[in-house]
Amino acid sequence: GMAVRESSLLVASHMMRIR
């Protein structure tokens, strides 16, 4: 539910930071 969505957001933010 929400936990999964938050994790996805964190991953996306991390990917953007790496780039």
C-alpha positions in Angstrom: 0.0 0.0 0.0 1.5 3.3 1.1 4.8 1.8 2.2 5.4 0.5 -1.4 4.5 3.8 -2.9 6.9 5.6 -0.5 9.7 3.2 -1.4 9.2 3.8 -5.1 9.4 7.6 -4.5 12.6 7.1 -2.6 14.1 5.0 -5.4 13.1 7.5 -8.0 14.7 10.3 -6.0 17.9 8.3 -5.6 18.0 7.6 -9.3 17.6 11.3 -10.1 20.3 12.2 -7.6 22.8 9.7 -9.2 22.1 11.2 -12.6 
